[in-house]
Structures are given as structure tokens and as C-alpha cells.
Amino acid sequence: MKQLVMTSLLAVASAPALAHPGEHDHLTGLQSAGEHLAGSPFHQLMLVAAIGGLVLIFSLFRQSRKAKKQQVAKNGS
């Protein structure tokens, strides 16, 4: 499980930046940055993909722990 998470993180970190065109000089504060992120379809898609990835990693982690507990219980009895 740890290898899957590490491989996923390294794959994301080594991927090219998927930046959309345009300058971000108009982002002067947290409020303007929030408005930009909420109003941009590109950023919304990236947010949904990030949340989906976190949910996938969390569910795989839970399944792994559940399988490990079942294996220990099976070997113990």
C-alpha cells in the first residue's frame, strides 16, 4: 500500500504542469484567489480529480487494512 501511494505521488510530482494560459497577477489576496479557483472550469476539474484521487487512496487503504485484519483473524483461529 505504501508503495502505491509513493508511486502515485511521484507520478503526479513528475508530471508536466497543466497550466492554463494567462497571468495570475490579478490575484492579490485570498479572496481573489478563491474567486479565481471557484470560477475557473480548469481549476474545478483539477479539484474534482484531486478529491477523487484522495477518496480512491483512502478506500484502497481501508480495504488493505480490512484484508490484513481478516488474514490475522484467519491465521489466529
FILUMMI-423505 format. One record per atom (N, C-alpha, C): atom name; residue number from 0; x, z, y. Coordinates in pm, 1 decimal, m for minus. Atoms other than C-alpha are relative to their C-alpha. Layout:
<pt><atom>CA</atom><n>NUM</n><px>X</px><pz>Z</pz><py>Y</py></pt>
...
# end
This chain:
<pt><atom>N</atom><n>0</n><px>82.8</px><pz>0.0</pz><py>m119.4</py></pt>
<pt><atom>CA</atom><n>0</n><px>0.0</px><pz>0.0</pz><py>0.0</py></pt>
<pt><atom>C</atom><n>0</n><px>87.0</px><pz>0.0</pz><py>125.4</py></pt>
<pt><atom>N</atom><n>1</n><px>m87.9</px><pz>m6.5</pz><py>m116.1</py></pt>
<pt><atom>CA</atom><n>1</n><px>279.5</px><pz>86.5</pz><py>239.8</py></pt>
<pt><atom>C</atom><n>1</n><px>68.3</px><pz>m134.6</pz><py>22.3</py></pt>
<pt><atom>N</atom><n>2</n><px>m64.2</px><pz>130.6</pz><py>m11.4</py></pt>
<pt><atom>CA</atom><n>2</n><px>443.6</px><pz>m247.1</pz><py>163.6</py></pt>
<pt><atom>C</atom><n>2</n><px>m95.3</px><pz>m101.0</pz><py>64.0</py></pt>
<pt><atom>N</atom><n>3</n><px>98.5</px><pz>90.7</pz><py>m59.1</py></pt>
<pt><atom>CA</atom><n>3</n><px>120.0</px><pz>m432.9</pz><py>250.7</py></pt>
<pt><atom>C</atom><n>3</n><px>m12.6</px><pz>23.1</pz><py>150.2</py></pt>
<pt><atom>N</atom><n>4</n><px>13.0</px><pz>m31.8</pz><py>m142.9</py></pt>
<pt><atom>CA</atom><n>4</n><px>87.5</px><pz>m253.0</pz><py>583.4</py></pt>
<pt><atom>C</atom><n>4</n><px>124.8</px><pz>m44.3</pz><py>75.3</py></pt>
<pt><atom>N</atom><n>5</n><px>m125.0</px><pz>37.6</pz><py>m67.0</py></pt>
<pt><atom>CA</atom><n>5</n><px>454.4</px><pz>m306.8</pz><py>671.4</py></pt>
<pt><atom>C</atom><n>5</n><px>13.1</px><pz>m151.9</pz><py>8.5</py></pt>
<pt><atom>N</atom><n>6</n><px>m6.1</px><pz>145.9</pz><py>m1.2</py></pt>
<pt><atom>CA</atom><n>6</n><px>439.1</px><pz>m674.4</pz><py>574.6</py></pt>
<pt><atom>C</atom><n>6</n><px>m95.8</px><pz>m56.9</pz><py>103.6</py></pt>
<pt><atom>N</atom><n>7</n><px>98.1</px><pz>46.1</pz><py>m98.8</py></pt>
<pt><atom>CA</atom><n>7</n><px>125.5</px><pz>m719.8</pz><py>785.5</py></pt>
<pt><atom>C</atom><n>7</n><px>50.0</px><pz>22.3</pz><py>142.2</py></pt>
<pt><atom>N</atom><n>8</n><px>m51.5</px><pz>m29.1</pz><py>m133.8</py></pt>
<pt><atom>CA</atom><n>8</n><px>283.7</px><pz>m551.5</pz><py>1086.1</py></pt>
<pt><atom>C</atom><n>8</n><px>114.7</px><pz>m93.1</pz><py>37.3</py></pt>
<pt><atom>N</atom><n>9</n><px>m111.8</px><pz>89.5</pz><py>m28.2</py></pt>
<pt><atom>CA</atom><n>9</n><px>599.3</px><pz>m760.0</pz><py>1056.0</py></pt>
<pt><atom>C</atom><n>9</n><px>m47.3</px><pz>m143.3</pz><py>21.7</py></pt>
<pt><atom>N</atom><n>10</n><px>53.8</px><pz>135.1</pz><py>m17.3</py></pt>
<pt><atom>CA</atom><n>10</n><px>396.8</px><pz>m1080.0</pz><py>1020.5</py></pt>
<pt><atom>C</atom><n>10</n><px>m62.4</px><pz>m15.9</pz><py>138.5</py></pt>
<pt><atom>N</atom><n>11</n><px>63.1</px><pz>5.8</pz><py>m132.3</py></pt>
<pt><atom>CA</atom><n>11</n><px>199.0</px><pz>m1001.3</pz><py>1335.3</py></pt>
<pt><atom>C</atom><n>11</n><px>106.0</px><pz>4.9</pz><py>109.4</py></pt>
<pt><atom>N</atom><n>12</n><px>m103.5</px><pz>m15.4</pz><py>m102.2</py></pt>
<pt><atom>CA</atom><n>12</n><px>509.0</px><pz>m896.2</pz><py>1528.9</py></pt>
<pt><atom>C</atom><n>12</n><px>85.6</px><pz>m125.0</pz><py>13.5</py></pt>
<pt><atom>N</atom><n>13</n><px>m85.9</px><pz>117.6</pz><py>m6.7</py></pt>
<pt><atom>CA</atom><n>13</n><px>698.4</px><pz>m1212.7</pz><py>1439.9</py></pt>
<pt><atom>C</atom><n>13</n><px>m76.8</px><pz>m127.4</pz><py>32.7</py></pt>
<pt><atom>N</atom><n>14</n><px>81.5</px><pz>117.0</pz><py>m33.2</py></pt>
<pt><atom>CA</atom><n>14</n><px>409.3</px><pz>m1447.4</pz><py>1518.3</py></pt>
<pt><atom>C</atom><n>14</n><px>22.0</px><pz>m38.1</pz><py>146.5</py></pt>
<pt><atom>N</atom><n>15</n><px>m15.2</px><pz>39.8</pz><py>m140.7</py></pt>
<pt><atom>CA</atom><n>15</n><px>434.1</px><pz>m1654.2</pz><py>1836.4</py></pt>
<pt><atom>C</atom><n>15</n><px>m115.2</px><pz>55.3</pz><py>84.2</py></pt>
<pt><atom>N</atom><n>16</n><px>104.0</px><pz>m49.9</pz><py>m90.3</py></pt>
<pt><atom>CA</atom><n>16</n><px>241.1</px><pz>m1530.5</pz><py>2135.6</py></pt>
<pt><atom>C</atom><n>16</n><px>m109.1</px><pz>m104.3</pz><py>15.8</py></pt>
<pt><atom>N</atom><n>17</n><px>113.5</px><pz>90.4</pz><py>m16.0</py></pt>
<pt><atom>CA</atom><n>17</n><px>m103.8</px><pz>m1683.1</pz><py>2152.6</py></pt>
<pt><atom>C</atom><n>17</n><px>m59.5</px><pz>19.6</pz><py>138.9</py></pt>
<pt><atom>N</atom><n>18</n><px>41.8</px><pz>m25.0</pz><py>m137.4</py></pt>
<pt><atom>CA</atom><n>18</n><px>m121.7</px><pz>m1652.6</pz><py>2527.9</py></pt>
<pt><atom>C</atom><n>18</n><px>m83.7</px><pz>m116.0</pz><py>51.9</py></pt>
<pt><atom>N</atom><n>19</n><px>80.8</px><pz>102.6</pz><py>m64.2</py></pt>
<pt><atom>CA</atom><n>19</n><px>m387.8</px><pz>m1836.5</pz><py>2716.9</py></pt>
<pt><atom>C</atom><n>19</n><px>63.6</px><pz>m35.5</pz><py>134.1</py></pt>
<pt><atom>N</atom><n>20</n><px>m62.3</px><pz>40.3</pz><py>m125.8</py></pt>
<pt><atom>CA</atom><n>20</n><px>m289.0</px><pz>m2031.2</pz><py>3026.4</py></pt>
<pt><atom>C</atom><n>20</n><px>m50.8</px><pz>83.6</pz><py>117.9</py></pt>
<pt><atom>N</atom><n>21</n><px>40.9</px><pz>m71.1</pz><py>m121.1</py></pt>
<pt><atom>CA</atom><n>21</n><px>m298.3</px><pz>m1861.1</pz><py>3362.4</py></pt>
<pt><atom>C</atom><n>21</n><px>90.9</px><pz>117.0</pz><py>30.4</py></pt>
<pt><atom>N</atom><n>22</n><px>m79.6</px><pz>m112.7</pz><py>m45.9</py></pt>
<pt><atom>CA</atom><n>22</n><px>m123.3</px><pz>m1596.9</pz><py>3562.2</py></pt>
<pt><atom>C</atom><n>22</n><px>m85.7</px><pz>126.4</pz><py>m6.6</py></pt>
<pt><atom>N</atom><n>23</n><px>70.9</px><pz>m126.7</pz><py>m0.1</py></pt>
<pt><atom>CA</atom><n>23</n><px>m216.1</px><pz>m1230.7</pz><py>3543.5</py></pt>
<pt><atom>C</atom><n>23</n><px>39.6</px><pz>83.5</pz><py>121.4</py></pt>
<pt><atom>N</atom><n>24</n><px>m39.1</px><pz>m70.6</pz><py>m121.2</py></pt>
<pt><atom>CA</atom><n>24</n><px>m103.7</px><pz>m1144.4</pz><py>3894.7</py></pt>
<pt><atom>C</atom><n>24</n><px>m117.2</px><pz>72.5</pz><py>66.2</py></pt>
<pt><atom>N</atom><n>25</n><px>117.1</px><pz>m61.6</pz><py>m62.8</py></pt>
<pt><atom>CA</atom><n>25</n><px>m459.1</px><pz>m1055.7</pz><py>3993.7</py></pt>
<pt><atom>C</atom><n>25</n><px>m36.4</px><pz>134.3</pz><py>m64.1</py></pt>
<pt><atom>N</atom><n>26</n><px>28.3</px><pz>m126.7</pz><py>66.7</py></pt>
<pt><atom>CA</atom><n>26</n><px>m458.7</px><pz>m758.7</pz><py>3754.3</py></pt>
<pt><atom>C</atom><n>26</n><px>79.5</px><pz>110.7</pz><py>68.2</py></pt>
<pt><atom>N</atom><n>27</n><px>m68.9</px><pz>m100.9</pz><py>m79.4</py></pt>
<pt><atom>CA</atom><n>27</n><px>m376.7</px><pz>m477.3</pz><py>3992.1</py></pt>
<pt><atom>C</atom><n>27</n><px>m23.7</px><pz>140.9</pz><py>m49.9</py></pt>
<pt><atom>N</atom><n>28</n><px>29.8</px><pz>m135.0</pz><py>46.7</py></pt>
<pt><atom>CA</atom><n>28</n><px>m530.9</px><pz>m180.8</pz><py>3814.5</py></pt>
<pt><atom>C</atom><n>28</n><px>m70.0</px><pz>m3.2</pz><py>m133.7</py></pt>
<pt><atom>N</atom><n>29</n><px>64.3</px><pz>m12.7</pz><py>129.4</py></pt>
<pt><atom>CA</atom><n>29</n><px>m700.3</px><pz>m54.3</pz><py>3504.4</py></pt>
<pt><atom>C</atom><n>29</n><px>m138.7</px><pz>m64.3</pz><py>0.1</py></pt>
<pt><atom>N</atom><n>30</n><px>134.0</px><pz>57.1</pz><py>m6.8</py></pt>
<pt><atom>CA</atom><n>30</n><px>m1045.9</px><pz>m163.2</pz><py>3621.0</py></pt>
<pt><atom>C</atom><n>30</n><px>5.0</px><pz>m152.7</pz><py>m5.1</py></pt>
<pt><atom>N</atom><n>31</n><px>m8.4</px><pz>146.0</pz><py>1.4</py></pt>
<pt><atom>CA</atom><n>31</n><px>m943.7</px><pz>m522.7</pz><py>3688.8</py></pt>
<pt><atom>C</atom><n>31</n><px>50.1</px><pz>m50.5</pz><py>m135.1</py></pt>
<pt><atom>N</atom><n>32</n><px>m46.6</px><pz>38.3</pz><py>133.6</py></pt>
<pt><atom>CA</atom><n>32</n><px>m758.5</px><pz>m536.3</pz><py>3357.0</py></pt>
<pt><atom>C</atom><n>32</n><px>m114.0</px><pz>9.4</pz><py>m100.9</py></pt>
<pt><atom>N</atom><n>33</n><px>116.5</px><pz>m14.6</pz><py>88.1</py></pt>
<pt><atom>CA</atom><n>33</n><px>m1068.8</px><pz>m407.8</pz><py>3178.1</py></pt>
<pt><atom>C</atom><n>33</n><px>m101.4</px><pz>m111.4</pz><py>18.7</py></pt>
<pt><atom>N</atom><n>34</n><px>92.2</px><pz>110.2</pz><py>m28.3</py></pt>
<pt><atom>CA</atom><n>34</n><px>m1287.1</px><pz>m665.5</pz><py>3350.1</py></pt>
<pt><atom>C</atom><n>34</n><px>54.2</px><pz>m131.0</pz><py>m55.8</py></pt>
<pt><atom>N</atom><n>35</n><px>m61.8</px><pz>122.1</pz><py>51.6</py></pt>
<pt><atom>CA</atom><n>35</n><px>m1041.8</px><pz>m938.3</pz><py>3254.4</py></pt>
<pt><atom>C</atom><n>35</n><px>m11.9</px><pz>m5.7</pz><py>m151.9</py></pt>
<pt><atom>N</atom><n>36</n><px>6.8</px><pz>m3.0</pz><py>145.8</py></pt>
<pt><atom>CA</atom><n>36</n><px>m1031.2</px><pz>m830.5</pz><py>2890.0</py></pt>
<pt><atom>C</atom><n>36</n><px>m143.0</px><pz>m16.8</pz><py>m49.8</py></pt>
<pt><atom>N</atom><n>37</n><px>139.9</px><pz>8.6</pz><py>42.9</py></pt>
<pt><atom>CA</atom><n>37</n><px>m1410.8</px><pz>m794.1</pz><py>2865.0</py></pt>
<pt><atom>C</atom><n>37</n><px>m60.7</px><pz>m135.9</pz><py>33.1</py></pt>
<pt><atom>N</atom><n>38</n><px>59.0</px><pz>126.0</pz><py>m43.0</py></pt>
<pt><atom>CA</atom><n>38</n><px>m1479.6</px><pz>m1122.4</pz><py>3043.1</py></pt>
<pt><atom>C</atom><n>38</n><px>63.5</px><pz>m124.0</pz><py>m59.4</py></pt>
<pt><atom>N</atom><n>39</n><px>m71.7</px><pz>113.7</pz><py>55.7</py></pt>
<pt><atom>CA</atom><n>39</n><px>m1236.5</px><pz>m1344.0</pz><py>2854.3</py></pt>
<pt><atom>C</atom><n>39</n><px>m35.5</px><pz>m18.6</pz><py>m147.8</py></pt>
<pt><atom>N</atom><n>40</n><px>31.2</px><pz>23.8</pz><py>142.0</py></pt>
<pt><atom>CA</atom><n>40</n><px>m1357.5</px><pz>m1502.2</pz><py>2527.8</py></pt>
<pt><atom>C</atom><n>40</n><px>123.7</px><pz>8.7</pz><py>m88.8</py></pt>
<pt><atom>N</atom><n>41</n><px>m123.9</px><pz>m9.3</pz><py>77.0</py></pt>
<pt><atom>CA</atom><n>41</n><px>m995.0</px><pz>m1526.1</pz><py>2410.8</py></pt>
<pt><atom>C</atom><n>41</n><px>32.3</px><pz>144.9</pz><py>m33.9</py></pt>
<pt><atom>N</atom><n>42</n><px>m29.5</px><pz>m140.7</pz><py>22.7</py></pt>
<pt><atom>CA</atom><n>42</n><px>m940.8</px><pz>m1153.1</pz><py>2453.5</py></pt>
<pt><atom>C</atom><n>42</n><px>m105.7</px><pz>65.0</pz><py>m88.4</py></pt>
<pt><atom>N</atom><n>43</n><px>105.2</px><pz>m53.7</pz><py>85.3</py></pt>
<pt><atom>CA</atom><n>43</n><px>m1276.8</px><pz>m1073.8</pz><py>2293.6</py></pt>
<pt><atom>C</atom><n>43</n><px>25.0</px><pz>m37.4</pz><py>m145.7</py></pt>
<pt><atom>N</atom><n>44</n><px>m30.2</px><pz>44.8</pz><py>135.5</py></pt>
<pt><atom>CA</atom><n>44</n><px>m1180.1</px><pz>m1279.5</pz><py>1988.1</py></pt>
<pt><atom>C</atom><n>44</n><px>117.8</px><pz>79.0</pz><py>m57.5</py></pt>
<pt><atom>N</atom><n>45</n><px>m115.6</px><pz>m76.6</pz><py>47.2</py></pt>
<pt><atom>CA</atom><n>45</n><px>m843.7</px><pz>m1102.8</pz><py>1962.7</py></pt>
<pt><atom>C</atom><n>45</n><px>m38.4</px><pz>145.1</pz><py>m29.4</py></pt>
<pt><atom>N</atom><n>46</n><px>45.6</px><pz>m136.5</pz><py>23.0</py></pt>
<pt><atom>CA</atom><n>46</n><px>m1016.0</px><pz>m763.5</pz><py>1990.6</py></pt>
<pt><atom>C</atom><n>46</n><px>m78.6</px><pz>9.2</pz><py>m130.5</py></pt>
<pt><atom>N</atom><n>47</n><px>77.1</px><pz>1.6</pz><py>124.1</py></pt>
<pt><atom>CA</atom><n>47</n><px>m1260.9</px><pz>m851.5</pz><py>1712.2</py></pt>
<pt><atom>C</atom><n>47</n><px>92.9</px><pz>m17.3</pz><py>m120.0</py></pt>
<pt><atom>N</atom><n>48</n><px>m95.1</px><pz>20.7</pz><py>109.4</py></pt>
<pt><atom>CA</atom><n>48</n><px>m973.4</px><pz>m977.1</pz><py>1494.4</py></pt>
<pt><atom>C</atom><n>48</n><px>81.6</px><pz>126.8</pz><py>m25.4</py></pt>
<pt><atom>N</atom><n>49</n><px>m77.4</px><pz>m123.2</pz><py>15.9</py></pt>
<pt><atom>CA</atom><n>49</n><px>m774.0</px><pz>m658.1</pz><py>1557.6</py></pt>
<pt><atom>C</atom><n>49</n><px>m83.8</px><pz>108.8</pz><py>m66.1</py></pt>
<pt><atom>N</atom><n>50</n><px>88.4</px><pz>m100.5</pz><py>60.6</py></pt>
<pt><atom>CA</atom><n>50</n><px>m1069.5</px><pz>m434.5</pz><py>1473.1</py></pt>
<pt><atom>C</atom><n>50</n><px>m26.3</px><pz>m35.3</pz><py>m146.0</py></pt>
<pt><atom>N</atom><n>51</n><px>20.2</px><pz>42.8</pz><py>138.6</py></pt>
<pt><atom>CA</atom><n>51</n><px>m1137.7</px><pz>m640.5</pz><py>1160.1</py></pt>
<pt><atom>C</atom><n>51</n><px>121.5</px><pz>29.5</pz><py>m86.4</py></pt>
<pt><atom>N</atom><n>52</n><px>m121.9</px><pz>m30.4</pz><py>73.7</py></pt>
<pt><atom>CA</atom><n>52</n><px>m774.7</px><pz>m603.3</pz><py>1053.9</py></pt>
<pt><atom>C</atom><n>52</n><px>14.3</px><pz>148.8</pz><py>m27.5</py></pt>
<pt><atom>N</atom><n>53</n><px>m7.3</px><pz>m145.1</pz><py>19.6</py></pt>
<pt><atom>CA</atom><n>53</n><px>m784.8</px><pz>m227.5</pz><py>1105.2</py></pt>
<pt><atom>C</atom><n>53</n><px>m100.2</px><pz>47.2</pz><py>m104.2</py></pt>
<pt><atom>N</atom><n>54</n><px>101.1</px><pz>m35.3</pz><py>100.3</py></pt>
<pt><atom>CA</atom><n>54</n><px>m1107.1</px><pz>m199.6</pz><py>904.2</py></pt>
<pt><atom>C</atom><n>54</n><px>46.6</px><pz>m41.8</pz><py>m139.1</py></pt>
<pt><atom>N</atom><n>55</n><px>m50.7</px><pz>47.3</pz><py>128.2</py></pt>
<pt><atom>CA</atom><n>55</n><px>m950.8</px><pz>m407.0</pz><py>624.9</py></pt>
<pt><atom>C</atom><n>55</n><px>111.0</px><pz>91.2</pz><py>m52.3</py></pt>
<pt><atom>N</atom><n>56</n><px>m109.4</px><pz>m88.7</pz><py>41.2</py></pt>
<pt><atom>CA</atom><n>56</n><px>m635.2</px><pz>m192.7</pz><py>615.8</py></pt>
<pt><atom>C</atom><n>56</n><px>m54.8</px><pz>136.8</pz><py>m39.7</py></pt>
<pt><atom>N</atom><n>57</n><px>58.4</px><pz>m130.0</pz><py>31.1</py></pt>
<pt><atom>CA</atom><n>57</n><px>m844.0</px><pz>127.1</pz><py>620.7</py></pt>
<pt><atom>C</atom><n>57</n><px>m73.1</px><pz>m3.6</pz><py>m133.8</py></pt>
<pt><atom>N</atom><n>58</n><px>74.3</px><pz>8.1</pz><py>126.5</py></pt>
<pt><atom>CA</atom><n>58</n><px>m1068.4</px><pz>10.5</pz><py>335.8</py></pt>
<pt><atom>C</atom><n>58</n><px>95.4</px><pz>m18.2</pz><py>m118.1</py></pt>
<pt><atom>N</atom><n>59</n><px>m98.4</px><pz>14.7</pz><py>107.5</py></pt>
<pt><atom>CA</atom><n>59</n><px>m769.2</px><pz>m101.6</pz><py>126.9</py></pt>
<pt><atom>C</atom><n>59</n><px>70.7</px><pz>132.3</pz><py>m27.7</py></pt>
<pt><atom>N</atom><n>60</n><px>m64.1</px><pz>m129.8</pz><py>15.6</py></pt>
<pt><atom>CA</atom><n>60</n><px>m605.1</px><pz>235.8</pz><py>187.4</py></pt>
<pt><atom>C</atom><n>60</n><px>m91.4</px><pz>96.0</pz><py>m76.0</py></pt>
<pt><atom>N</atom><n>61</n><px>95.9</px><pz>m87.4</pz><py>68.6</py></pt>
<pt><atom>CA</atom><n>61</n><px>m920.5</px><pz>420.8</pz><py>78.4</py></pt>
<pt><atom>C</atom><n>61</n><px>m15.0</px><pz>m39.1</pz><py>m146.1</py></pt>
<pt><atom>N</atom><n>62</n><px>11.5</px><pz>45.2</pz><py>138.2</py></pt>
<pt><atom>CA</atom><n>62</n><px>m953.8</px><pz>206.3</pz><py>m233.9</py></pt>
<pt><atom>C</atom><n>62</n><px>123.7</px><pz>38.8</pz><py>m80.2</py></pt>
<pt><atom>N</atom><n>63</n><px>m124.5</px><pz>m36.0</pz><py>66.2</py></pt>
<pt><atom>CA</atom><n>63</n><px>m590.6</px><pz>270.6</pz><py>m318.2</py></pt>
<pt><atom>C</atom><n>63</n><px>2.4</px><pz>148.8</pz><py>m34.7</py></pt>
<pt><atom>N</atom><n>64</n><px>3.3</px><pz>m144.2</pz><py>24.5</py></pt>
<pt><atom>CA</atom><n>64</n><px>m630.6</px><pz>647.1</pz><py>m283.7</py></pt>
<pt><atom>C</atom><n>64</n><px>m102.1</px><pz>35.7</pz><py>m106.6</py></pt>
<pt><atom>N</atom><n>65</n><px>104.5</px><pz>m26.2</pz><py>98.7</py></pt>
<pt><atom>CA</atom><n>65</n><px>m953.4</px><pz>641.5</pz><py>m485.9</py></pt>
<pt><atom>C</atom><n>65</n><px>48.1</px><pz>m39.1</pz><py>m139.8</py></pt>
<pt><atom>N</atom><n>66</n><px>m51.1</px><pz>45.1</pz><py>128.9</py></pt>
<pt><atom>CA</atom><n>66</n><px>m790.0</px><pz>442.1</pz><py>m766.3</py></pt>
<pt><atom>C</atom><n>66</n><px>108.3</px><pz>94.9</pz><py>m50.4</py></pt>
<pt><atom>N</atom><n>67</n><px>m106.5</px><pz>m93.0</pz><py>39.2</py></pt>
<pt><atom>CA</atom><n>67</n><px>m490.8</px><pz>678.9</pz><py>m764.9</py></pt>
<pt><atom>C</atom><n>67</n><px>m59.8</px><pz>130.5</pz><py>m50.3</py></pt>
<pt><atom>N</atom><n>68</n><px>65.3</px><pz>m123.2</pz><py>43.8</py></pt>
<pt><atom>CA</atom><n>68</n><px>m720.2</px><pz>983.2</pz><py>m791.6</py></pt>
<pt><atom>C</atom><n>68</n><px>m65.6</px><pz>m18.8</pz><py>m136.2</py></pt>
<pt><atom>N</atom><n>69</n><px>62.7</px><pz>27.5</pz><py>128.5</py></pt>
<pt><atom>CA</atom><n>69</n><px>m911.8</px><pz>823.1</pz><py>m1078.5</py></pt>
<pt><atom>C</atom><n>69</n><px>104.7</px><pz>m9.8</pz><py>m109.9</py></pt>
<pt><atom>N</atom><n>70</n><px>m107.5</px><pz>11.6</pz><py>97.3</py></pt>
<pt><atom>CA</atom><n>70</n><px>m586.1</px><pz>743.5</pz><py>m1256.5</py></pt>
<pt><atom>C</atom><n>70</n><px>54.4</px><pz>137.7</pz><py>m37.7</py></pt>
<pt><atom>N</atom><n>71</n><px>m48.5</px><pz>m135.5</pz><py>25.3</py></pt>
<pt><atom>CA</atom><n>71</n><px>m465.9</px><pz>1103.2</pz><py>m1219.6</py></pt>
<pt><atom>C</atom><n>71</n><px>m102.5</px><pz>77.3</pz><py>m82.6</py></pt>
<pt><atom>N</atom><n>72</n><px>104.4</px><pz>m69.9</pz><py>74.8</py></pt>
<pt><atom>CA</atom><n>72</n><px>m801.0</px><pz>1237.3</pz><py>m1343.6</py></pt>
<pt><atom>C</atom><n>72</n><px>m8.0</px><pz>m51.7</pz><py>m143.5</py></pt>
<pt><atom>N</atom><n>73</n><px>5.9</px><pz>60.2</pz><py>132.5</py></pt>
<pt><atom>CA</atom><n>73</n><px>m795.9</px><pz>995.8</pz><py>m1637.3</py></pt>
<pt><atom>C</atom><n>73</n><px>118.0</px><pz>46.2</pz><py>m85.1</py></pt>
<pt><atom>N</atom><n>74</n><px>m119.3</px><pz>m43.7</pz><py>72.7</py></pt>
<pt><atom>CA</atom><n>74</n><px>m441.7</px><pz>1093.8</pz><py>m1735.4</py></pt>
<pt><atom>C</atom><n>74</n><px>m2.6</px><pz>150.4</pz><py>m26.2</py></pt>
<pt><atom>N</atom><n>75</n><px>4.0</px><pz>m145.5</pz><py>14.8</py></pt>
<pt><atom>CA</atom><n>75</n><px>m514.7</px><pz>1464.4</pz><py>m1690.4</py></pt>
<pt><atom>C</atom><n>75</n><px>m94.6</px><pz>47.1</pz><py>m108.2</py></pt>
<pt><atom>N</atom><n>76</n><px>94.9</px><pz>m45.6</pz><py>100.6</py></pt>
<pt><atom>CA</atom><n>76</n><px>m806.1</px><pz>1478.3</pz><py>m1931.1</py></pt>
<pt><atom>C</atom><n>76</n><px>18.6</px><pz>m61.6</pz><py>m135.0</py></pt>
# end
